[in-house]
Amino acid sequence: MLENETLYKIAEENNLKNPKFSRLTGGDINDVFLINSEGKKQVVKINNSEKFPGMFEAEKAGLEALQEPGVIDIPKVLNLGDIGETAYLLLEFKESSAKSSNFWKSFGKQMAALHKTTSAEFGFHQDNYIGSLPQQNNRTASAADFYISERLEPQLKLAKDKGYGLGVQKSFFKNISAIIPDEKPALIHGDLWGGNYLVNAEGNPCLIDPATAFAPREMDLAMMKLFGGFDKQLFEVYDQEFPLESGFIDRIPLWQLYYLLVHLNLFGVGYKPQVTSIIKQFN
């Protein structure tokens, strides 16, 4: 089905009159459009439902989980559905503005509040995606078990299947289990790099495109430090609001390993040196 025809069918299905479409920045997986319907703006994401089954259902669940505590701005999910082989997710449009004067301070406080949202177990009520890769979220009792079984092992297996020899020794999992803090599960965004937040109309942060789970909170912070784009004031305020366990700086590479494995499996051998260096550090 032609893209324009699909967009008009989505608009019709959602009673959006006289729609006008303009393309927004998207990724390799989804095409993203602004729909302007008689002055009312909404965002629609579309992809191939056969290539990425259940992706938008998972994103909806993640956005709603992040929205539930009411501590940070999250776009509302308006609808989702299928038009032929095209899946779509209809979202609230967030007008943008310049960062407020206390943007980074607010961001730090809001992330701390989000991470104080906890659960009886690690995991999530459904699996989801990180990028275009499936991400499993089976319930586990400890932070170390969750990180090893639900995060590292699936990516290490995928890397092995792709022919990447990474030199993981038997001692690796024992070593990392000993240093992962025994903290309560935290509600995390799960893929928080600089492209996955917006500045809303009030000049405050708004999170998008999550890979949500109840997980070790240090994962979010380590991802935020991996590619940059977050001011140091955010981390200082966060640590004042929700002090980190000692040794966090030394654990950052361990948490970043998961995200670098994802990048290795998605984008290729260029990420292998970073991955093998971290594994060697903890072997």
Stockholm file with secondary structure:
# STOCKHOLM 1.0

chainA/1-283         MLENETLYKIAEENNLKNPKFSRLTGGDINDVFLINSEGKKQVVKINNSEKFPGMFEAEKAGLEALQEPGVIDIPKVLNLGDIGETAYLLLEFKESSAKSSNFWKSFGKQMAALHKTTSAEFGFHQDNYIGSLPQQNNRTASAADFYISERLEPQLKLAKDKGYGLGVQKSFFKNISAIIPDEKPALIHGDLWGGNYLVNAEGNPCLIDPATAFAPREMDLAMMKLFGGFDKQLFEVYDQEFPLESGFIDRIPLWQLYYLLVHLNLFGVGYKPQVTSIIKQFN
#=GR chainA/1-283 SS CCHHHHHHHHHHHTTCCSEEEEEECCCSSCEEEEEEETTEEEEEEEEETTTSTTHHHHHHHHHHHHHTTCSSBCCCEEEEEEETTEEEEEEECCCBCCCCTTHHHHHHHHHHHHHTCCCSSBBCSSCEEETTEEECCCCBSSHHHHIIIIIIHHHHHHHHHTTCCCCCCTHHHHHHHHHSCCCCCEEECSCCCGGGEEEBTTSCEEECSCCCEEECTHHHHHHHHHSCCSCHHHHHHHHHHSCCCTTHHHHHHHHHHHHHHHHHHHHCGGGHHHHHHHHHHHC
#=GC SS_cons         CCHHHHHHHHHHHTTCCSEEEEEECCCSSCEEEEEEETTEEEEEEEEETTTSTTHHHHHHHHHHHHHTTCSSBCCCEEEEEEETTEEEEEEECCCBCCCCTTHHHHHHHHHHHHHTCCCSSBBCSSCEEETTEEECCCCBSSHHHHIIIIIIHHHHHHHHHTTCCCCCCTHHHHHHHHHSCCCCCEEECSCCCGGGEEEBTTSCEEECSCCCEEECTHHHHHHHHHSCCSCHHHHHHHHHHSCCCTTHHHHHHHHHHHHHHHHHHHHCGGGHHHHHHHHHHHC
//
